[in-house]
Amino acid sequence: MNLSRFQQIANRFSGMTLLVVGDIMLDEFIWGRVKRISPEAPVPVVEVDRETRYPGGAANVARNLSGFAKTVHLLGLIGANDHALHLKNLLAADGIRLDCLVEDPNYQTIVKTRIIARNQQVVRVDRERRTGLTALQMTAVLERLGALIDEIDGVIIEDYAKGLLNQELVDAIISLARQAGKIVTVDPNPNNRLIWKRVDTVKPNRMEAFAAAGLPPSDPVEPAIEDKELLKAGEVLLERWDTASLLVTLSEQGIMLFQRDEAPFHIPTLAKEVYDVSGAGDTTIALYTLALCSGATAREAALIANHAAGVVVGKLGTATLTLEELQGSFVEESA
């Protein structure tokens, strides 16, 4: 795809409205230095320099969209504690609409705390309880979505297998969106065995694709387009999920797009240096879906998503990118 075609698609980004549905988290990063080992146990002592917090999980997908789209709505479950308040403030600061959030005082807002010393993660601490919506909450959510759906161009379902998404909820969301003629994409999790039907694209990573296809994991093959086990997994999932396309992220190998009645399309990674892959999948599904909503073909959307992922893996933490950075990646490629 040339720079002119990218700009044609990107010019439509700012007119799009998207809804992200899924497990919402708060990502905490505690940055410091290690100078000694603790006298209490054989573990490093981290002297803290600073702390940062970002929206995580489905909230990070919304955050990736917020700098590009006209409006981003986020549907998910949060608690009523200080972590939830901090998360809401971060989301509001990014301009993300919170009218679809379900607040439950009995819910443990999911928090992932990473302690990092000299750019090396020392340990991660997770605070979570897997909890879904009550019957009353689900009814309220679907009523809100029904009232909102005509304003939305696309829906992203982001599953981290933390309890929010079940078959009844995703079937209802997909049905509402498809009846209204909206784009629907999914980032699945093999630990939550949901059946995805009637969606535009499902985006697993390589490990998730093999797990969902019921195939044993295998080592990557170079070039990726000759990886017979990966090609088999793609064929199985296109049939099993009955989806128009399948986008498999392959880490340092880039992305593979599978479509019905077309040969698999492999896009090598554009990353020059990889500092942190956390959140790269969120960036991929966000920009891929936004591009689809903006008139891109599946191949064009995959190319745009690959450029976006190539930018964010060169940053530390749960990173996002700007339109200028994304366009710069295309300019550099075309130079």
C-alpha positions as CSV (number, residue, x, y, z in Angstrom):
1,M,0.0,0.0,0.0
2,N,1.5,3.3,-1.0
3,L,1.5,6.5,1.1
4,S,-1.3,8.1,-0.9
5,R,-3.7,5.2,-0.2
6,F,-2.7,5.2,3.5
7,Q,-3.5,8.9,3.8
8,Q,-6.8,8.4,2.0
9,I,-7.8,5.8,4.7
10,A,-6.3,7.7,7.6
11,N,-8.2,10.9,6.7
12,R,-11.4,9.1,7.6
13,F,-10.1,8.0,11.1
14,S,-11.3,11.2,12.8
15,G,-14.9,10.6,11.7
16,M,-15.2,7.1,13.2
17,T,-17.0,6.1,16.4
18,L,-16.1,2.7,18.0
19,L,-17.1,0.6,21.0
20,V,-14.6,-1.6,22.8
21,V,-16.1,-4.4,25.0
22,G,-14.0,-6.5,27.3
23,D,-12.1,-7.0,30.5
24,I,-10.8,-3.6,31.9
25,M,-7.6,-3.3,33.9
26,L,-5.3,-0.8,35.5
27,D,-1.6,-1.2,34.6
28,E,0.8,0.0,37.2
29,F,4.5,0.4,36.6
30,I,6.9,0.9,39.5
31,W,10.3,2.0,38.2
32,G,13.5,1.8,40.2
33,R,17.1,0.6,40.6
34,V,18.7,-2.5,42.1
35,K,21.9,-1.9,44.1
36,R,21.8,-4.8,46.6
37,I,20.2,-8.1,47.6
38,S,17.8,-8.1,50.5
39,P,19.2,-9.5,53.8
40,E,15.7,-11.0,54.5
41,A,15.6,-13.3,51.4
42,P,17.7,-13.8,48.2
43,V,15.7,-11.2,46.2
44,P,16.7,-7.8,44.8
45,V,15.8,-4.6,46.7
46,V,14.3,-2.1,44.2
47,E,14.8,1.5,45.2
48,V,11.8,3.3,43.6
49,D,12.3,6.3,41.5
50,R,8.8,6.8,40.0
51,E,5.4,5.2,39.4
52,T,3.2,5.4,36.3
53,R,-0.3,4.1,35.6
54,Y,-2.1,3.4,32.3
55,P,-5.4,1.9,31.3
56,G,-4.9,-1.9,30.5
57,G,-6.7,-4.8,28.9
58,A,-9.7,-3.6,26.9
59,A,-9.1,-0.1,28.2
60,N,-5.8,-0.1,26.5
61,V,-7.5,-0.9,23.2
62,A,-9.8,2.1,23.8
63,R,-6.8,4.2,24.6
64,N,-5.1,3.2,21.4
65,L,-8.1,4.4,19.5
66,S,-8.6,7.6,21.4
67,G,-5.9,9.6,19.5
68,F,-7.4,8.6,16.1
69,A,-11.2,8.2,16.2
70,K,-13.9,10.8,16.8
71,T,-15.5,8.9,19.7
72,V,-14.5,5.8,21.7
73,H,-17.0,4.1,24.0
74,L,-15.8,1.5,26.6
75,L,-18.0,-1.3,27.9
76,G,-16.7,-3.2,30.9
77,L,-16.9,-3.9,34.6
78,I,-15.1,-1.9,37.3
79,G,-15.3,-1.6,41.1
80,A,-15.8,1.4,43.3
81,N,-12.4,1.7,45.0
82,D,-9.4,4.0,44.5
83,H,-8.0,1.9,41.6
84,A,-11.4,2.3,39.8
85,L,-11.4,6.0,40.3
86,H,-7.8,6.3,39.1
87,L,-8.7,4.3,36.0
88,K,-11.8,6.4,35.3
89,N,-9.8,9.6,35.5
90,L,-7.1,8.2,33.1
91,L,-9.8,7.2,30.6
92,A,-11.6,10.5,30.9
93,A,-8.3,12.3,30.3
94,D,-8.0,10.4,27.0
95,G,-11.5,11.4,26.0
96,I,-12.9,7.9,26.3
97,R,-16.7,7.8,26.9
98,L,-17.6,6.0,30.1
99,D,-21.4,5.8,29.7
100,C,-21.2,2.1,29.1
101,L,-19.1,1.2,32.1
102,V,-20.7,-0.9,34.8
103,E,-19.7,0.1,38.3
104,D,-20.1,-2.6,41.0
105,P,-18.9,-1.9,44.6
106,N,-18.5,-5.6,45.2
107,Y,-16.2,-6.0,42.2
108,Q,-12.4,-6.1,42.4
109,T,-11.0,-3.8,39.8
110,I,-8.3,-5.7,38.0
111,V,-4.8,-4.2,38.7
112,K,-1.5,-5.5,37.3
113,T,1.6,-4.0,39.0
114,R,4.9,-4.4,37.3
115,I,8.1,-3.6,39.2
116,I,10.9,-2.7,36.8
117,A,14.6,-2.1,37.5
118,R,16.8,-0.6,34.8
119,N,14.2,-1.5,32.1
120,Q,14.1,-5.1,33.3
121,Q,10.8,-6.4,34.8
122,V,11.6,-7.9,38.2
123,V,8.1,-9.2,39.2
124,R,4.4,-8.7,38.4
125,V,1.7,-8.6,41.0
126,D,-1.9,-9.2,39.9
127,R,-5.0,-8.3,41.9
128,E,-8.2,-9.8,40.4
129,R,-11.2,-11.9,40.9
130,R,-12.9,-13.4,37.9
131,T,-16.5,-12.0,37.9
132,G,-19.1,-11.6,35.3
133,L,-22.2,-9.4,34.9
134,T,-25.3,-10.1,36.9
135,A,-28.6,-10.7,35.0
136,L,-29.7,-7.2,35.8
137,Q,-26.4,-5.7,34.7
138,M,-26.4,-7.6,31.4
139,T,-30.0,-6.4,30.7
140,A,-28.9,-2.8,31.4
141,V,-25.8,-3.1,29.2
142,L,-27.7,-4.5,26.2
143,E,-30.3,-1.8,26.5
144,R,-27.6,0.9,26.5
145,L,-25.9,-0.8,23.5
146,G,-29.2,-1.0,21.6
147,A,-29.7,2.7,22.1
148,L,-26.1,3.5,21.0
149,I,-25.5,1.1,18.1
150,D,-26.7,3.4,15.3
151,E,-24.0,5.9,16.3
152,I,-21.2,3.3,16.2
153,D,-19.1,2.3,13.1
154,G,-17.4,-0.7,14.7
155,V,-17.2,-3.0,17.7
156,I,-14.1,-4.6,19.2
157,I,-14.6,-7.5,21.6
158,E,-11.5,-7.9,23.7
159,D,-11.3,-11.1,25.8
160,Y,-8.8,-11.5,28.6
161,A,-10.7,-14.3,30.1
162,K,-11.3,-12.4,33.4
163,G,-15.0,-13.2,33.6
164,L,-16.9,-10.5,31.8
165,L,-17.5,-12.2,28.5
166,N,-19.7,-15.3,28.2
167,Q,-21.5,-16.8,25.2
168,E,-24.8,-15.2,25.9
169,L,-23.3,-11.7,26.1
170,V,-21.1,-11.9,23.1
171,D,-23.9,-13.5,21.0
172,A,-26.2,-10.6,21.9
173,I,-23.6,-8.0,21.2
174,I,-22.7,-9.5,17.8
175,S,-26.4,-9.9,16.9
176,L,-27.1,-6.2,17.6
177,A,-24.0,-5.0,15.7
178,R,-24.7,-7.2,12.6
179,Q,-28.3,-6.3,12.4
180,A,-27.1,-2.6,12.3
181,G,-24.5,-3.4,9.7
182,K,-21.5,-2.6,11.8
183,I,-17.9,-4.0,11.7
184,V,-17.2,-6.5,14.5
185,T,-13.7,-7.8,15.4
186,V,-12.6,-10.0,18.2
187,D,-9.4,-10.5,20.1
188,P,-10.0,-14.0,21.7
189,N,-8.5,-15.9,24.6
190,P,-8.2,-19.7,24.5
191,N,-8.9,-19.9,28.2
192,N,-12.4,-18.7,27.5
193,R,-13.9,-21.2,25.1
194,L,-16.3,-19.0,23.2
195,I,-17.7,-19.6,19.7
196,W,-17.2,-16.7,17.4
197,K,-19.7,-16.5,14.6
198,R,-20.7,-13.8,12.1
199,V,-17.8,-11.5,12.9
200,D,-15.5,-9.7,10.4
201,T,-12.2,-10.8,11.9
202,V,-10.8,-12.8,14.8
203,K,-7.3,-11.9,15.9
204,P,-5.4,-14.5,18.0
205,N,-1.7,-14.6,18.4
206,R,0.2,-17.7,17.3
207,M,-0.1,-19.6,20.6
208,E,-3.8,-18.7,20.9
209,A,-4.4,-19.9,17.3
210,F,-2.9,-23.3,17.9
211,A,-4.8,-23.7,21.2
212,A,-8.2,-22.6,19.6
213,A,-7.6,-25.0,16.7
214,G,-6.9,-27.9,19.0
215,L,-3.4,-28.4,17.5
216,P,-0.2,-29.0,19.4
217,P,2.1,-26.0,19.5
218,S,5.0,-26.0,17.1
219,D,8.1,-23.8,16.6
220,P,7.9,-21.0,14.0
221,V,9.2,-21.8,10.5
222,E,11.0,-19.3,8.3
223,P,9.7,-18.0,6.0
224,A,6.3,-17.9,7.8
225,I,4.3,-18.4,4.6
226,E,5.8,-21.9,4.5
227,D,4.9,-22.8,8.1
228,K,2.6,-25.8,7.3
229,E,1.3,-26.1,10.9
230,L,0.4,-22.4,11.1
231,L,-1.3,-22.6,7.7
232,K,-3.3,-25.6,9.0
233,A,-4.3,-23.7,12.2
234,G,-5.6,-20.8,10.0
235,E,-7.6,-23.1,7.8
236,V,-9.2,-24.9,10.8
237,L,-10.1,-21.6,12.5
238,L,-11.6,-20.0,9.4
239,E,-14.0,-22.9,9.2
240,R,-14.6,-23.4,13.0
241,W,-15.4,-19.7,13.6
242,D,-17.1,-19.1,10.3
243,T,-15.4,-15.7,10.1
244,A,-14.7,-13.6,7.0
245,S,-11.0,-13.4,8.0
246,L,-8.4,-14.4,10.6
247,L,-5.5,-12.2,11.6
248,V,-2.7,-14.1,13.5
249,T,0.0,-12.0,15.1
250,L,3.4,-13.7,15.0
251,S,5.6,-11.5,17.2
252,E,8.9,-11.0,15.5
253,Q,7.6,-12.7,12.3
254,G,4.9,-10.0,11.8
255,I,1.3,-10.8,10.9
256,M,-0.5,-13.5,8.8
257,L,-3.9,-12.7,7.3
258,F,-6.2,-15.6,6.3
259,Q,-9.3,-15.0,4.1
260,R,-11.7,-17.4,2.5
261,D,-10.9,-18.3,-1.1
262,E,-7.7,-16.4,-0.9
263,A,-4.0,-17.4,-0.3
264,P,-2.7,-16.5,3.2
265,F,-1.0,-13.1,3.2
266,H,2.1,-12.7,5.4
267,I,3.4,-9.2,6.4
268,P,6.9,-9.2,8.0
269,T,7.4,-7.1,11.1
270,L,8.6,-3.5,10.7
271,A,10.0,-3.2,14.2
272,K,13.7,-2.1,14.2
273,E,14.2,-2.5,18.0
274,V,11.9,-4.3,20.4
275,Y,11.8,-2.9,23.9
276,D,8.4,-4.1,25.1
277,V,5.7,-6.2,23.4
278,S,3.1,-5.6,26.2
279,G,0.1,-4.1,24.6
280,A,1.2,-4.6,21.0
281,G,-1.8,-6.9,20.3
282,D,-4.1,-4.2,21.6
283,T,-2.6,-1.7,19.2
284,T,-3.0,-4.2,16.3
285,I,-6.7,-4.9,16.9
286,A,-7.4,-1.2,17.5
287,L,-5.8,0.1,14.3
288,Y,-6.9,-2.9,12.2
289,T,-10.6,-2.3,13.1
290,L,-10.4,1.5,12.8
291,A,-8.9,1.0,9.3
292,L,-11.7,-1.5,8.3
293,C,-14.3,1.1,9.5
294,S,-12.5,3.7,7.4
295,G,-12.9,1.8,4.2
296,A,-9.7,-0.3,4.1
297,T,-9.7,-3.8,2.8
298,A,-8.6,-6.6,5.2
299,R,-5.2,-6.6,3.6
300,E,-4.8,-2.8,3.8
301,A,-6.1,-2.9,7.4
302,A,-3.5,-5.6,8.3
303,L,-0.7,-3.5,6.8
304,I,-1.7,-0.4,8.8
305,A,-2.0,-2.5,12.0
306,N,1.5,-3.9,11.3
307,H,3.0,-0.5,11.0
308,A,1.3,0.6,14.2
309,A,2.6,-2.5,16.1
310,G,6.1,-1.8,14.8
311,V,6.0,1.6,16.4
312,V,4.7,0.6,19.9
313,V,7.0,-2.3,20.5
314,G,9.9,0.2,20.3
315,K,8.5,1.9,23.5
316,L,8.6,0.8,27.1
317,G,5.4,0.2,29.1
318,T,1.8,-0.1,27.8
319,A,2.4,2.2,24.9
320,T,0.3,3.9,22.2
321,L,1.2,5.9,19.1
322,T,0.1,9.0,17.3
323,L,-1.1,9.6,13.8
324,E,2.1,11.4,13.1
325,E,4.2,8.4,14.2
326,L,2.0,6.0,12.1
327,Q,2.3,8.2,9.0
328,G,6.0,8.5,9.6
329,S,6.3,4.8,9.5
330,F,4.7,4.8,6.0
331,V,6.9,7.7,4.9
332,E,10.0,5.9,6.0
333,E,9.0,2.7,4.2
334,S,8.3,4.5,1.0
335,A,11.6,6.5,1.1
